[in-house]
Amino acid sequence: MYAIVRTGGKQYQVACGDQVRVEKLEGNIGESIDLSEVLMVVDGEDVKVGRPVLENAKVTATIAEQGRAKKVIVFKKKRRKGYRLKQGHRQSFTALRIEAISA
């Protein structure tokens, strides 16, 4: 059984026991969180597709980690002009452990 959920403007395929990194969500480590924007649930041959989301469907997850990803270097340069710009960025994330999928 797996589900497609939408959070942080992205879609993720999740199953029970999976751990996924999503965009930053508010909450502390160990807290339970419900993802209510479930787009699709597949249970064997039974497929439920929402238009755009399924009513009364939710995915329950536990916050496993709050952190920041590795640094990405952004370097801009214009040749022969002496223009150089170096910038770093670390994206915040929340790691979720999927506990249950209910349709």
Biopython code that builds the backbone (N, CA, C, O; Angstrom):
import numpy as np
from Bio.PDB.StructureBuilder import StructureBuilder

atoms = [
    (1, "MET", "N", (0.851, -1.185, 0.000)),
    (1, "MET", "CA", (0.000, 0.000, 0.000)),
    (1, "MET", "C", (0.886, 1.235, 0.000)),
    (1, "MET", "O", (1.817, 1.340, 0.798)),
    (2, "TYR", "N", (0.595, 2.165, -0.895)),
    (2, "TYR", "CA", (1.330, 3.421, -0.910)),
    (2, "TYR", "C", (0.391, 4.555, -1.282)),
    (2, "TYR", "O", (-0.725, 4.339, -1.755)),
    (3, "ALA", "N", (0.881, 5.782, -1.053)),
    (3, "ALA", "CA", (0.076, 6.966, -1.333)),
    (3, "ALA", "C", (0.956, 8.036, -1.964)),
    (3, "ALA", "O", (2.174, 8.047, -1.791)),
    (4, "ILE", "N", (0.314, 8.929, -2.694)),
    (4, "ILE", "CA", (0.969, 10.108, -3.240)),
    (4, "ILE", "C", (0.437, 11.302, -2.448)),
    (4, "ILE", "O", (-0.765, 11.565, -2.442)),
    (5, "VAL", "N", (1.344, 12.023, -1.778)),
    (5, "VAL", "CA", (0.939, 13.184, -0.974)),
    (5, "VAL", "C", (1.610, 14.437, -1.508)),
    (5, "VAL", "O", (2.670, 14.381, -2.131)),
    (6, "ARG", "N", (0.959, 15.584, -1.248)),
    (6, "ARG", "CA", (1.511, 16.862, -1.676)),
    (6, "ARG", "C", (1.813, 17.695, -0.436)),
    (6, "ARG", "O", (0.939, 17.904, 0.406)),
    (7, "THR", "N", (3.054, 18.169, -0.326)),
    (7, "THR", "CA", (3.447, 19.060, 0.755)),
    (7, "THR", "C", (4.613, 19.911, 0.279)),
    (7, "THR", "O", (5.511, 19.421, -0.407)),
    (8, "GLY", "N", (4.597, 21.163, 0.637)),
    (8, "GLY", "CA", (5.677, 22.064, 0.249)),
    (8, "GLY", "C", (5.769, 22.298, -1.239)),
    (8, "GLY", "O", (6.843, 22.620, -1.746)),
    (9, "GLY", "N", (4.659, 22.143, -1.959)),
    (9, "GLY", "CA", (4.661, 22.365, -3.403)),
    (9, "GLY", "C", (5.235, 21.215, -4.207)),
    (9, "GLY", "O", (5.423, 21.339, -5.417)),
    (10, "LYS", "N", (5.516, 20.094, -3.551)),
    (10, "LYS", "CA", (6.070, 18.916, -4.227)),
    (10, "LYS", "C", (5.200, 17.711, -3.910)),
    (10, "LYS", "O", (4.425, 17.728, -2.954)),
    (11, "GLN", "N", (5.331, 16.656, -4.722)),
    (11, "GLN", "CA", (4.585, 15.428, -4.513)),
    (11, "GLN", "C", (5.554, 14.314, -4.160)),
    (11, "GLN", "O", (6.644, 14.222, -4.725)),
    (12, "TYR", "N", (5.148, 13.464, -3.214)),
    (12, "TYR", "CA", (5.994, 12.374, -2.732)),
    (12, "TYR", "C", (5.202, 11.076, -2.720)),
    (12, "TYR", "O", (4.026, 11.061, -2.356)),
    (13, "GLN", "N", (5.856, 9.976, -3.123)),
    (13, "GLN", "CA", (5.251, 8.656, -3.006)),
    (13, "GLN", "C", (5.729, 8.066, -1.690)),
    (13, "GLN", "O", (6.934, 7.933, -1.477)),
    (14, "VAL", "N", (4.803, 7.707, -0.800)),
    (14, "VAL", "CA", (5.157, 7.216, 0.522)),
    (14, "VAL", "C", (4.443, 5.902, 0.809)),
    (14, "VAL", "O", (3.341, 5.653, 0.319)),
    (15, "ALA", "N", (5.093, 5.071, 1.610)),
    (15, "ALA", "CA", (4.510, 3.820, 2.093)),
    (15, "ALA", "C", (4.785, 3.735, 3.585)),
    (15, "ALA", "O", (5.635, 4.463, 4.099)),
    (16, "CYS", "N", (4.084, 2.863, 4.282)),
    (16, "CYS", "CA", (4.279, 2.714, 5.728)),
    (16, "CYS", "C", (5.721, 2.286, 6.006)),
    (16, "CYS", "O", (6.240, 1.372, 5.365)),
    (17, "GLY", "N", (6.358, 2.951, 6.964)),
    (17, "GLY", "CA", (7.738, 2.633, 7.324)),
    (17, "GLY", "C", (8.774, 3.452, 6.578)),
    (17, "GLY", "O", (9.946, 3.441, 6.953)),
    (18, "ASP", "N", (8.374, 4.164, 5.531)),
    (18, "ASP", "CA", (9.320, 4.988, 4.769)),
    (18, "ASP", "C", (9.739, 6.210, 5.579)),
    (18, "ASP", "O", (9.032, 6.655, 6.482)),
    (19, "GLN", "N", (10.915, 6.741, 5.227)),
    (19, "GLN", "CA", (11.356, 8.021, 5.776)),
    (19, "GLN", "C", (11.647, 8.935, 4.596)),
    (19, "GLN", "O", (12.451, 8.603, 3.725)),
    (20, "VAL", "N", (10.984, 10.097, 4.574)),
    (20, "VAL", "CA", (11.138, 11.037, 3.461)),
    (20, "VAL", "C", (11.528, 12.405, 3.992)),
    (20, "VAL", "O", (11.126, 12.800, 5.086)),
    (21, "ARG", "N", (12.321, 13.126, 3.197)),
    (21, "ARG", "CA", (12.702, 14.504, 3.519)),
    (21, "ARG", "C", (11.814, 15.429, 2.717)),
    (21, "ARG", "O", (11.782, 15.377, 1.488)),
    (22, "VAL", "N", (11.089, 16.284, 3.435)),
    (22, "VAL", "CA", (10.183, 17.235, 2.793)),
    (22, "VAL", "C", (10.623, 18.643, 3.166)),
    (22, "VAL", "O", (11.513, 18.834, 3.995)),
    (23, "GLU", "N", (9.976, 19.635, 2.531)),
    (23, "GLU", "CA", (10.252, 21.017, 2.884)),
    (23, "GLU", "C", (9.910, 21.238, 4.353)),
    (23, "GLU", "O", (9.085, 20.520, 4.917)),
    (24, "LYS", "N", (10.542, 22.230, 4.969)),
    (24, "LYS", "CA", (10.415, 22.478, 6.404)),
    (24, "LYS", "C", (8.959, 22.578, 6.861)),
    (24, "LYS", "O", (8.166, 23.336, 6.303)),
    (25, "LEU", "N", (8.630, 21.791, 7.893)),
    (25, "LEU", "CA", (7.324, 21.840, 8.544)),
    (25, "LEU", "C", (7.540, 22.196, 10.006)),
    (25, "LEU", "O", (8.540, 21.800, 10.605)),
    (26, "GLU", "N", (6.606, 22.942, 10.580)),
    (26, "GLU", "CA", (6.711, 23.320, 11.981)),
    (26, "GLU", "C", (6.451, 22.115, 12.866)),
    (26, "GLU", "O", (5.581, 21.296, 12.571)),
    (27, "GLY", "N", (7.213, 22.005, 13.962)),
    (27, "GLY", "CA", (7.008, 20.920, 14.914)),
    (27, "GLY", "C", (8.334, 20.455, 15.482)),
    (27, "GLY", "O", (9.399, 20.758, 14.945)),
    (28, "ASN", "N", (8.253, 19.717, 16.569)),
    (28, "ASN", "CA", (9.447, 19.194, 17.227)),
    (28, "ASN", "C", (9.625, 17.715, 16.905)),
    (28, "ASN", "O", (8.688, 17.045, 16.471)),
    (29, "ILE", "N", (10.834, 17.219, 17.121)),
    (29, "ILE", "CA", (11.145, 15.819, 16.870)),
    (29, "ILE", "C", (10.275, 14.943, 17.772)),
    (29, "ILE", "O", (10.154, 15.202, 18.969)),
    (30, "GLY", "N", (9.675, 13.912, 17.192)),
    (30, "GLY", "CA", (8.827, 12.995, 17.937)),
    (30, "GLY", "C", (7.345, 13.323, 17.854)),
    (30, "GLY", "O", (6.511, 12.488, 18.205)),
    (31, "GLU", "N", (7.003, 14.516, 17.398)),
    (31, "GLU", "CA", (5.589, 14.891, 17.280)),
    (31, "GLU", "C", (4.956, 14.188, 16.085)),
    (31, "GLU", "O", (5.619, 13.893, 15.091)),
    (32, "SER", "N", (3.662, 13.930, 16.207)),
    (32, "SER", "CA", (2.909, 13.322, 15.119)),
    (32, "SER", "C", (2.296, 14.423, 14.259)),
    (32, "SER", "O", (1.887, 15.468, 14.764)),
    (33, "ILE", "N", (2.239, 14.172, 12.961)),
    (33, "ILE", "CA", (1.708, 15.164, 12.027)),
    (33, "ILE", "C", (0.844, 14.431, 11.000)),
    (33, "ILE", "O", (1.165, 13.313, 10.598)),
    (34, "ASP", "N", (-0.251, 15.064, 10.579)),
    (34, "ASP", "CA", (-1.140, 14.492, 9.575)),
    (34, "ASP", "C", (-0.973, 15.249, 8.267)),
    (34, "ASP", "O", (-1.040, 16.478, 8.235)),
    (35, "LEU", "N", (-0.755, 14.506, 7.193)),
    (35, "LEU", "CA", (-0.694, 15.081, 5.848)),
    (35, "LEU", "C", (-2.049, 14.816, 5.207)),
    (35, "LEU", "O", (-2.388, 13.674, 4.900)),
    (36, "SER", "N", (-2.817, 15.876, 5.009)),
    (36, "SER", "CA", (-4.196, 15.709, 4.544)),
    (36, "SER", "C", (-4.345, 15.845, 3.027)),
    (36, "SER", "O", (-5.378, 15.466, 2.476)),
    (37, "GLU", "N", (-3.339, 16.373, 2.354)),
    (37, "GLU", "CA", (-3.426, 16.515, 0.896)),
    (37, "GLU", "C", (-2.948, 15.230, 0.231)),
    (37, "GLU", "O", (-1.829, 15.161, -0.278)),
    (38, "VAL", "N", (-3.806, 14.214, 0.242)),
    (38, "VAL", "CA", (-3.501, 12.917, -0.360)),
    (38, "VAL", "C", (-4.100, 12.906, -1.758)),
    (38, "VAL", "O", (-5.309, 13.073, -1.923)),
    (39, "LEU", "N", (-3.252, 12.709, -2.767)),
    (39, "LEU", "CA", (-3.698, 12.763, -4.156)),
    (39, "LEU", "C", (-4.145, 11.402, -4.673)),
    (39, "LEU", "O", (-5.046, 11.311, -5.507)),
    (40, "MET", "N", (-3.492, 10.319, -4.159)),
    (40, "MET", "CA", (-3.816, 8.982, -4.650)),
    (40, "MET", "C", (-3.436, 7.960, -3.600)),
    (40, "MET", "O", (-2.439, 8.130, -2.898)),
    (41, "VAL", "N", (-4.226, 6.893, -3.484)),
    (41, "VAL", "CA", (-3.919, 5.782, -2.590)),
    (41, "VAL", "C", (-4.040, 4.498, -3.402)),
    (41, "VAL", "O", (-5.044, 4.276, -4.078)),
    (42, "VAL", "N", (-3.007, 3.652, -3.334)),
    (42, "VAL", "CA", (-3.004, 2.376, -4.049)),
    (42, "VAL", "C", (-2.844, 1.261, -3.031)),
    (42, "VAL", "O", (-1.880, 1.236, -2.266)),
    (43, "ASP", "N", (-3.811, 0.328, -3.030)),
    (43, "ASP", "CA", (-3.767, -0.822, -2.145)),
    (43, "ASP", "C", (-3.981, -2.068, -2.998)),
    (43, "ASP", "O", (-5.115, -2.501, -3.200)),
    (44, "GLY", "N", (-2.885, -2.644, -3.499)),
    (44, "GLY", "CA", (-2.983, -3.796, -4.395)),
    (44, "GLY", "C", (-3.610, -3.385, -5.710)),
    (44, "GLY", "O", (-3.068, -2.552, -6.437)),
    (45, "GLU", "N", (-4.772, -3.982, -6.016)),
    (45, "GLU", "CA", (-5.486, -3.653, -7.247)),
    (45, "GLU", "C", (-6.446, -2.479, -7.055)),
    (45, "GLU", "O", (-6.948, -1.921, -8.031)),
    (46, "ASP", "N", (-6.703, -2.103, -5.799)),
    (46, "ASP", "CA", (-7.624, -1.008, -5.490)),
    (46, "ASP", "C", (-6.889, 0.326, -5.587)),
    (46, "ASP", "O", (-5.993, 0.602, -4.789)),
    (47, "VAL", "N", (-7.265, 1.158, -6.566)),
    (47, "VAL", "CA", (-6.629, 2.459, -6.781)),
    (47, "VAL", "C", (-7.681, 3.549, -6.601)),
    (47, "VAL", "O", (-8.724, 3.538, -7.254)),
    (48, "LYS", "N", (-7.386, 4.500, -5.696)),
    (48, "LYS", "CA", (-8.280, 5.638, -5.488)),
    (48, "LYS", "C", (-7.536, 6.902, -5.887)),
    (48, "LYS", "O", (-6.466, 7.200, -5.357)),
    (49, "VAL", "N", (-8.117, 7.643, -6.829)),
    (49, "VAL", "CA", (-7.497, 8.863, -7.336)),
    (49, "VAL", "C", (-8.384, 10.040, -6.966)),
    (49, "VAL", "O", (-9.594, 10.003, -7.187)),
    (50, "GLY", "N", (-7.788, 11.081, -6.407)),
    (50, "GLY", "CA", (-8.537, 12.266, -6.027)),
    (50, "GLY", "C", (-8.640, 13.261, -7.157)),
    (50, "GLY", "O", (-7.878, 13.207, -8.122)),
    (51, "ARG", "N", (-9.599, 14.182, -7.028)),
    (51, "ARG", "CA", (-9.775, 15.224, -8.033)),
    (51, "ARG", "C", (-9.915, 16.568, -7.354)),
    (51, "ARG", "O", (-11.053, 17.009, -7.193)),
    (52, "PRO", "N", (-8.877, 17.256, -6.945)),
    (52, "PRO", "CA", (-7.469, 16.868, -6.982)),
    (52, "PRO", "C", (-7.026, 16.073, -5.757)),
    (52, "PRO", "O", (-6.021, 15.366, -5.830)),
    (53, "VAL", "N", (-7.752, 16.164, -4.614)),
    (53, "VAL", "CA", (-7.344, 15.411, -3.428)),
    (53, "VAL", "C", (-8.476, 14.481, -3.005)),
    (53, "VAL", "O", (-9.641, 14.698, -3.338)),
    (54, "LEU", "N", (-8.101, 13.433, -2.257)),
    (54, "LEU", "CA", (-9.085, 12.493, -1.737)),
    (54, "LEU", "C", (-9.694, 13.035, -0.449)),
    (54, "LEU", "O", (-8.980, 13.502, 0.438)),
    (55, "GLU", "N", (-11.006, 12.967, -0.357)),
    (55, "GLU", "CA", (-11.695, 13.371, 0.864)),
    (55, "GLU", "C", (-11.519, 12.268, 1.912)),
    (55, "GLU", "O", (-11.515, 11.085, 1.572)),
    (56, "ASN", "N", (-11.375, 12.645, 3.164)),
    (56, "ASN", "CA", (-11.257, 11.730, 4.304)),
    (56, "ASN", "C", (-10.036, 10.818, 4.241)),
    (56, "ASN", "O", (-9.994, 9.810, 4.947)),
    (57, "ALA", "N", (-9.061, 11.138, 3.430)),
    (57, "ALA", "CA", (-7.825, 10.355, 3.382)),
    (57, "ALA", "C", (-6.726, 11.156, 4.052)),
    (57, "ALA", "O", (-6.651, 12.374, 3.893)),
    (58, "LYS", "N", (-5.870, 10.469, 4.806)),
    (58, "LYS", "CA", (-4.750, 11.159, 5.440)),
    (58, "LYS", "C", (-3.596, 10.201, 5.643)),
    (58, "LYS", "O", (-3.772, 8.984, 5.709)),
    (59, "VAL", "N", (-2.425, 10.776, 5.737)),
    (59, "VAL", "CA", (-1.201, 10.025, 6.015)),
    (59, "VAL", "C", (-0.669, 10.543, 7.341)),
    (59, "VAL", "O", (-0.451, 11.743, 7.504)),
    (60, "THR", "N", (-0.462, 9.635, 8.288)),
    (60, "THR", "CA", (0.050, 10.006, 9.598)),
    (60, "THR", "C", (1.547, 9.747, 9.619)),
    (60, "THR", "O", (2.004, 8.670, 9.238)),
    (61, "ALA", "N", (2.310, 10.743, 10.068)),
    (61, "ALA", "CA", (3.770, 10.634, 10.097)),
    (61, "ALA", "C", (4.295, 11.206, 11.403)),
    (61, "ALA", "O", (3.618, 11.979, 12.081)),
    (62, "THR", "N", (5.520, 10.808, 11.741)),
    (62, "THR", "CA", (6.206, 11.317, 12.919)),
    (62, "THR", "C", (7.433, 12.081, 12.459)),
    (62, "THR", "O", (8.135, 11.642, 11.547)),
    (63, "ILE", "N", (7.699, 13.223, 13.084)),
    (63, "ILE", "CA", (8.881, 14.008, 12.724)),
    (63, "ILE", "C", (10.111, 13.311, 13.283)),
    (63, "ILE", "O", (10.250, 13.165, 14.497)),
    (64, "ALA", "N", (11.003, 12.880, 12.394)),
    (64, "ALA", "CA", (12.206, 12.162, 12.792)),
    (64, "ALA", "C", (13.403, 13.096, 12.929)),
    (64, "ALA", "O", (14.303, 12.841, 13.730)),
    (65, "GLU", "N", (13.416, 14.181, 12.146)),
    (65, "GLU", "CA", (14.589, 15.065, 12.146)),
    (65, "GLU", "C", (14.197, 16.426, 11.590)),
    (65, "GLU", "O", (13.382, 16.528, 10.673)),
    (66, "GLN", "N", (14.787, 17.463, 12.155)),
    (66, "GLN", "CA", (14.690, 18.816, 11.610)),
    (66, "GLN", "C", (16.126, 19.233, 11.311)),
    (66, "GLN", "O", (16.977, 19.173, 12.199)),
    (67, "GLY", "N", (16.408, 19.647, 10.103)),
    (67, "GLY", "CA", (17.792, 19.993, 9.797)),
    (67, "GLY", "C", (17.915, 20.857, 8.567)),
    (67, "GLY", "O", (16.938, 21.387, 8.039)),
    (68, "ARG", "N", (19.168, 20.978, 8.126)),
    (68, "ARG", "CA", (19.465, 21.743, 6.927)),
    (68, "ARG", "C", (20.349, 20.899, 6.022)),
    (68, "ARG", "O", (21.233, 20.183, 6.493)),
    (69, "ALA", "N", (20.105, 20.988, 4.729)),
    (69, "ALA", "CA", (20.838, 20.199, 3.747)),
    (69, "ALA", "C", (22.259, 20.743, 3.566)),
    (69, "ALA", "O", (22.620, 21.776, 4.131)),
    (70, "LYS", "N", (23.047, 20.035, 2.776)),
    (70, "LYS", "CA", (24.409, 20.484, 2.493)),
    (70, "LYS", "C", (24.379, 21.796, 1.728)),
    (70, "LYS", "O", (23.411, 22.112, 1.036)),
    (71, "LYS", "N", (25.454, 22.547, 1.867)),
    (71, "LYS", "CA", (25.527, 23.859, 1.234)),
    (71, "LYS", "C", (25.678, 23.739, -0.277)),
    (71, "LYS", "O", (26.447, 22.924, -0.786)),
    (72, "VAL", "N", (24.915, 24.581, -0.978)),
    (72, "VAL", "CA", (25.001, 24.694, -2.427)),
    (72, "VAL", "C", (25.634, 26.041, -2.720)),
    (72, "VAL", "O", (25.169, 27.065, -2.221)),
    (73, "ILE", "N", (26.696, 26.053, -3.530)),
    (73, "ILE", "CA", (27.401, 27.285, -3.877)),
    (73, "ILE", "C", (26.806, 27.860, -5.158)),
    (73, "ILE", "O", (26.673, 27.161, -6.162)),
    (74, "VAL", "N", (26.452, 29.136, -5.109)),
    (74, "VAL", "CA", (25.940, 29.861, -6.277)),
    (74, "VAL", "C", (27.018, 30.857, -6.665)),
    (74, "VAL", "O", (27.345, 31.749, -5.883)),
    (75, "PHE", "N", (27.576, 30.718, -7.864)),
    (75, "PHE", "CA", (28.663, 31.579, -8.314)),
    (75, "PHE", "C", (28.263, 32.252, -9.615)),
    (75, "PHE", "O", (27.951, 31.580, -10.598)),
    (76, "LYS", "N", (28.271, 33.588, -9.622)),
    (76, "LYS", "CA", (27.925, 34.355, -10.810)),
    (76, "LYS", "C", (29.154, 35.140, -11.245)),
    (76, "LYS", "O", (29.924, 35.614, -10.409)),
    (77, "LYS", "N", (29.337, 35.277, -12.564)),
    (77, "LYS", "CA", (30.492, 35.999, -13.088)),
    (77, "LYS", "C", (30.163, 36.565, -14.452)),
    (77, "LYS", "O", (29.491, 35.922, -15.258)),
    (78, "LYS", "N", (30.643, 37.783, -14.709)),
    (78, "LYS", "CA", (30.554, 38.373, -16.038)),
    (78, "LYS", "C", (31.983, 38.583, -16.522)),
    (78, "LYS", "O", (32.790, 39.242, -15.866)),
    (79, "ARG", "N", (32.267, 38.026, -17.647)),
    (79, "ARG", "CA", (33.641, 38.091, -18.131)),
    (79, "ARG", "C", (34.051, 39.524, -18.489)),
    (79, "ARG", "O", (33.258, 40.310, -19.009)),
    (80, "ARG", "N", (35.293, 39.827, -18.195)),
    (80, "ARG", "CA", (35.958, 41.100, -18.504)),
    (80, "ARG", "C", (35.370, 42.300, -17.770)),
    (80, "ARG", "O", (35.744, 43.430, -18.086)),
    (81, "LYS", "N", (34.493, 42.116, -16.832)),
    (81, "LYS", "CA", (33.865, 43.237, -16.142)),
    (81, "LYS", "C", (34.267, 43.313, -14.667)),
    (81, "LYS", "O", (33.955, 44.296, -13.996)),
    (82, "GLY", "N", (34.944, 42.306, -14.166)),
    (82, "GLY", "CA", (35.342, 42.303, -12.764)),
    (82, "GLY", "C", (34.191, 41.985, -11.825)),
    (82, "GLY", "O", (34.290, 42.223, -10.621)),
    (83, "TYR", "N", (33.095, 41.447, -12.362)),
    (83, "TYR", "CA", (31.933, 41.127, -11.553)),
    (83, "TYR", "C", (31.962, 39.651, -11.164)),
    (83, "TYR", "O", (31.886, 38.770, -12.021)),
    (84, "ARG", "N", (32.072, 39.397, -9.874)),
    (84, "ARG", "CA", (32.013, 38.027, -9.368)),
    (84, "ARG", "C", (31.185, 38.036, -8.086)),
    (84, "ARG", "O", (31.349, 38.910, -7.235)),
    (85, "LEU", "N", (30.310, 37.071, -7.961)),
    (85, "LEU", "CA", (29.449, 36.980, -6.782)),
    (85, "LEU", "C", (29.394, 35.527, -6.342)),
    (85, "LEU", "O", (28.998, 34.653, -7.114)),
    (86, "LYS", "N", (29.787, 35.270, -5.115)),
    (86, "LYS", "CA", (29.742, 33.919, -4.568)),
    (86, "LYS", "C", (28.783, 33.914, -3.388)),
    (86, "LYS", "O", (28.893, 34.728, -2.471)),
    (87, "GLN", "N", (27.839, 32.977, -3.431)),
    (87, "GLN", "CA", (26.800, 32.924, -2.429)),
    (87, "GLN", "C", (26.528, 31.468, -2.088)),
    (87, "GLN", "O", (26.584, 30.602, -2.962)),
    (88, "GLY", "N", (26.235, 31.196, -0.827)),
    (88, "GLY", "CA", (25.901, 29.838, -0.400)),
    (88, "GLY", "C", (24.460, 29.770, 0.069)),
    (88, "GLY", "O", (23.883, 30.771, 0.494)),
    (89, "HIS", "N", (23.879, 28.562, -0.015)),
    (89, "HIS", "CA", (22.496, 28.365, 0.422)),
    (89, "HIS", "C", (22.349, 26.983, 1.038)),
    (89, "HIS", "O", (22.806, 25.991, 0.471)),
    (90, "ARG", "N", (21.706, 26.923, 2.202)),
    (90, "ARG", "CA", (21.380, 25.653, 2.845)),
    (90, "ARG", "C", (19.870, 25.597, 3.043)),
    (90, "ARG", "O", (19.298, 26.417, 3.761)),
    (91, "GLN", "N", (19.234, 24.626, 2.402)),
    (91, "GLN", "CA", (17.777, 24.492, 2.468)),
    (91, "GLN", "C", (17.378, 23.741, 3.739)),
    (91, "GLN", "O", (17.957, 22.703, 4.059)),
    (92, "SER", "N", (16.403, 24.259, 4.447)),
    (92, "SER", "CA", (15.880, 23.588, 5.633)),
    (92, "SER", "C", (14.968, 22.447, 5.218)),
    (92, "SER", "O", (14.263, 22.548, 4.213)),
    (93, "PHE", "N", (14.976, 21.355, 5.989)),
    (93, "PHE", "CA", (14.126, 20.212, 5.683)),
    (93, "PHE", "C", (13.578, 19.601, 6.968)),
    (93, "PHE", "O", (14.066, 19.869, 8.066)),
    (94, "THR", "N", (12.559, 18.778, 6.801)),
    (94, "THR", "CA", (11.991, 17.977, 7.875)),
    (94, "THR", "C", (11.955, 16.539, 7.388)),
    (94, "THR", "O", (11.419, 16.261, 6.315)),
    (95, "ALA", "N", (12.520, 15.622, 8.162)),
    (95, "ALA", "CA", (12.474, 14.200, 7.819)),
    (95, "ALA", "C", (11.265, 13.596, 8.523)),
    (95, "ALA", "O", (11.113, 13.730, 9.737)),
    (96, "LEU", "N", (10.412, 12.933, 7.759)),
    (96, "LEU", "CA", (9.201, 12.318, 8.292)),
    (96, "LEU", "C", (9.289, 10.809, 8.181)),
    (96, "LEU", "O", (9.745, 10.280, 7.167)),
    (97, "ARG", "N", (8.842, 10.099, 9.244)),
    (97, "ARG", "CA", (8.726, 8.644, 9.202)),
    (97, "ARG", "C", (7.224, 8.335, 9.085)),
    (97, "ARG", "O", (6.435, 8.713, 9.951)),
    (98, "ILE", "N", (6.851, 7.658, 8.025)),
    (98, "ILE", "CA", (5.442, 7.393, 7.730)),
    (98, "ILE", "C", (4.954, 6.255, 8.639)),
    (98, "ILE", "O", (5.531, 5.168, 8.667)),
    (99, "GLU", "N", (3.881, 6.536, 9.377)),
    (99, "GLU", "CA", (3.339, 5.556, 10.328)),
    (99, "GLU", "C", (2.122, 4.832, 9.753)),
    (99, "GLU", "O", (2.035, 3.608, 9.848)),
    (100, "ALA", "N", (1.186, 5.569, 9.162)),
    (100, "ALA", "CA", (-0.057, 4.938, 8.699)),
    (100, "ALA", "C", (-0.641, 5.706, 7.515)),
    (100, "ALA", "O", (-0.462, 6.917, 7.380)),
    (101, "ILE", "N", (-1.344, 4.962, 6.664)),
    (101, "ILE", "CA", (-2.058, 5.545, 5.535)),
    (101, "ILE", "C", (-3.520, 5.107, 5.659)),
    (101, "ILE", "O", (-3.820, 3.914, 5.689)),
    (102, "SER", "N", (-4.417, 6.079, 5.729)),
    (102, "SER", "CA", (-5.840, 5.739, 5.812)),
    (102, "SER", "C", (-6.573, 6.404, 4.655)),
    (102, "SER", "O", (-6.360, 7.578, 4.353)),
    (103, "ALA", "N", (-7.441, 5.626, 4.015)),
    (103, "ALA", "CA", (-8.156, 6.139, 2.843)),
    (103, "ALA", "C", (-9.595, 6.298, 3.128)),
    (103, "ALA", "O", (-10.355, 6.720, 2.256)),
]
sb = StructureBuilder()
sb.init_structure("model")
sb.init_model(0)
sb.init_chain("A")
sb.init_seg("    ")
for serial, (resi, resn, name, xyz) in enumerate(atoms, 1):
    if name == "N":
        sb.init_residue(resn, " ", resi, " ")
    sb.init_atom(name, np.array(xyz, "f"), 0.0, 1.0, " ", f" {name:<3s}", serial, name[0])
structure = sb.get_structure()
